[in-house]
Amino acid sequence: MDEIKEKWDALALAAQSGDKQAYHALLSALIPYIRKIIAPGLANPDWVDDLLQDILMGVHKSLARYMPGQPFRPWINAIIRYRRAEFLSQYYASMGHKKEPLDEVVEKGVDLLGFFQTLEDIERVLQQLPEKQQQIFYLVRIEGVSIREVAKQMAMSESAIKVSAHRSAAKLKEILQQA
């Protein structure tokens, strides 16, 4: 992690001095980091690339104001937070004309039957996994218990819990798609 931090600091400093290769390398190095941060927090996967481009433009416009000697990661994280908030704010403001009163939504009804059928399918498929994987998946993905808490509870490492939850989700998805 320190290597990445030092690399980003050096690339930012060189890019500020006009080094075009360092500038390109910095932006290329930031893309996976930014994508990893923004993707889980967006409701629509199509927004990831739009927001990523917006953030990279923010880096481009603000790079001259980056203060060498200051940590780069908090600087980039601030840009990410600001641009994400601005992006979502603009999106939801544009949705203002599409608001529906709650009584109308309730009157239209909700497809509870479809919801419960999906839930039953997931529970049925979940039974096909080993018991330990079932428990981890249930705690992490359904109950929302933190990885750290589940790791303590099950006397496993945090990375083992993450791997198990991910593999369980992938297996469930595979089985449900085949059905």
Order of alpha helices (4+ residues) and beta strands (2+ residues): alpha-alpha-alpha-alpha-alpha-alpha-alpha-alpha-alpha
